[in-house]
Amino acid sequence: MSIRMLMRKTRLVKGHGDLFERFSLDENTGCWNWTINKNEKGYGQVTRNYTTLLAHRLSAALFKGFDRNSRLQVLHLCNNPSCVNPKHLVIGTQKENIAQAVSSGRMRNQKKTHCAQGHLLSGDNLYYRTRGDKKERSCKTCRTKWSRQGWQREKSKRLKDA
């Protein structure tokens, strides 16, 4: 669909006639990058009647029949939060969204090589904890230190109470 045809189609939607005049086409990726108002995570925003809507959810509603009030999420196949191209958007659950983020390397903790204290997060210093179907990584050195401090606090509290 050409941009001109797209703009004609969106003018038919009440209150959103100028919606797709707010993006630029990236010819290399095919992304329709939102250029106006974006939130801190880079997602396009539209404000209508004192309500802020995410532009990619609105695009999915216009072109894919997505219910904007749905608890489902709109996933970006292109991993570009400012993209509103309906060909790059799919409807899915949060679990699917997280799985896609992990497989594409977008999870920020996935890229960490050191803990906040500067210890290496690999080999014998790596502790895995399972919560439901999630697997979390943490630093064994810090975990041991926190456990000892907690044990010391409990010990001193028991001695004080006795």
Secondary structure, DSSP 8 states (H G I E B T S, - for coil): --HHHHHHHHHTSTT-TTGGGSEEE-TTT--EEE-S-B-TTS-BEEEETTEEEEHHHHHHHHHH---TT-SSEEEETT--TTB--GGGEEEE-HHHHHHHHHHTT--GGGG--B-TTS-B-SGGGEEEEEETTEEEEEEHHHHHHHHHHHHHHHHHHHHHH-
